[in-house]
Amino acid sequence: MSTKRVNFRLPEELLTQADVTAEVTHKNRTEVVIEALRQYLADKESDEKFREAVVELFLAEEIEYETLVAVIGRQDAEAVRASKDVLDRGEKLADKLADL
């Protein structure tokens, strides 16, 4: 897994809590923040409204297919992509019929 350095600001109380947690769990601050972010994202990914919003981003072509896969899983993403393909073909057919 590749990593990327990021810089962001945290409220001082969160930083203190992260440092205390790191000391108690014998991890470093980065590991604690990564673990917390992974847990937050896992919680979001199981939230149905969040998943629907991500699908809407894909349907609006605001995110790529691989991003959709990363968030909702390959099986669900494939079903969404297949549905989108059917809808797109239907729109093209409707446009052709309108031109007749």
Secondary structure, DSSP 8 states (H G I E B T S, - for coil): -----------HHHHHHHHHHHHHHT--HHHHHHHHHHHHHHHHHT-HHHHHHHHHHHHTTSS-HHHHHHHH-HHHHHHHHHHHHHHHHHHHHHHHHHH-
